[in-house]
Amino acid sequence: METRPMRADARRNYERLVTTARTAFTEHGTGASLDEIARRAGVGSGTLYRHFPTRDALLHAVLRERIDGLLGHADALLAEPDPEAALARWLRTYLAGASTPRGTCTVIIEAMGPEWAATGLGAAADAIRTALGRLLERAQRAGSVRAEIDPGDLLRLANAIGVASERTPDPGAYADRMLTLMFGGLRAG
């Protein structure tokens, strides 16, 4: 199926909606009002829903750049000499970005379900799990991480840390402490 390029005004509305949604999601979490986002962007709700038929489609557009960055970071870390350190660095980067907007970790956990497979967020969660899986497998082959750890389970654990850290005064420090604790359980031997 061939898609036509967006008209200039439609492209401007799309970009304005994504920028406004990014701000609203940062201020109010992933549950921010879509009607308020449309109002703040200076468009009608119909325009918002034409571009983004669901909240998840809008959230995926807001997170797309960050997700692409995470995937590229995982690829770069595959060249790191210490596979365990590379895995830990990627998980720290993942959690640092996942705390904003609030609720992102919960959304990714939900998007890992099979009913999300055909959505943008489902595809993003799968790509994140695959990237994490490559780093995990490398650490497992090196013998530094237990062989029975599954990338989906590890991603769920990381997201659980993210959800818990959202409710603390210092999310970064809390996430770092929990990752250190988690890695104690992941190490082989």
Summary of the structure (lengths in Angstrom):
residues: 189
radius of gyration: 18.2
end to end distance: 52.3
largest distance: 59.5
contacts: 572
relative contact order: 0.11
helix: 74%
strand: 1%
